[in-house]
């Protein structure tokens, strides 16, 4: 499984990025139903950055704690119907 952590703010310590990637990998492996996907991308941002994403994708004003998106499989890929 590939985990990518993207800091979009300059003050995120490298240890936090590493810990976040390890936790996401562990969580996926330990889940009761193994995931049928191979990639996780985590974007760490500030209030302004997440407020922009919140408005762009969900049409909600202001910041939020977490936004998640499901990426449906591309036809022909494993897990696609």
C-alpha positions in Angstrom: 0.0 0.0 0.0 1.3 3.4 -0.9 0.6 6.3 1.6 1.4 9.9 0.5 1.3 12.7 3.0 1.3 16.1 1.4 2.0 19.1 3.7 0.5 22.2 2.2 1.7 24.4 5.1 5.4 25.0 5.9 5.3 24.3 9.6 4.4 20.6 9.7 7.4 18.7 11.3 8.7 15.7 9.4 8.1 13.5 12.4 4.3 14.3 12.2 4.3 13.4 8.5 6.0 10.1 9.1 3.7 9.3 12.0 0.7 10.1 10.0 1.8 7.9 7.1 2.5 5.0 9.5 -0.8 5.3 11.2 -2.8 5.4 7.9 -1.0 2.2 6.8 -1.6 0.5 10.1 -5.2 1.5 10.1 -5.8 0.1 6.6 -4.1 -3.2 7.5 -5.8 -3.7 10.8 -9.4 -2.9 9.6 -11.8 -5.8 9.8 -12.5 -5.7 6.0 -9.2 -5.4 4.2 -9.3 -2.4 1.8 -9.6 -3.0 -1.9 -7.4 0.0 -2.7 -3.7 0.5 -2.7 -3.2 4.3 -2.3 -4.0 6.8 0.4 -3.2 10.5 0.0 -3.4 12.7 3.1 -3.2 16.5 2.7 -2.2 18.5 5.9 -3.4 22.1 5.6 -4.4 25.1 7.6 -7.9 26.6 8.1 -7.7 28.7 5.0 -6.6 25.7 2.8 -9.3 23.4 4.1 -11.9 26.2 3.8 -11.0 26.6 0.1 -11.4 22.8 -0.4 -14.6 22.7 1.6 -16.2 25.4 -0.6 -14.8 24.1 -3.9 -15.8 20.5 -3.5 -18.7 20.5 -1.0 -20.1 24.0 -1.5 -19.8 24.7 2.3 -18.4 28.0 3.7 -15.6 27.9 6.3 -13.1 25.5 7.6 -13.8 21.9 8.8 -11.7 19.3 10.6 -11.6 16.6 7.9 -12.7 16.2 4.3 -12.6 12.7 2.7 -13.3 11.6 -0.8 -13.8 8.2 -2.2 -12.1 7.6 -5.5 -14.0 5.1 -7.5 -11.9 2.6 -9.5 -11.0 3.3 -13.0 -12.6 0.8 -15.4 -10.2 -2.1 -16.0 -8.4 -1.6 -12.6 -8.6 -4.2 -9.8 -11.9 -3.7 -8.0 -13.6 -2.0 -10.9 -16.9 -3.6 -12.1 
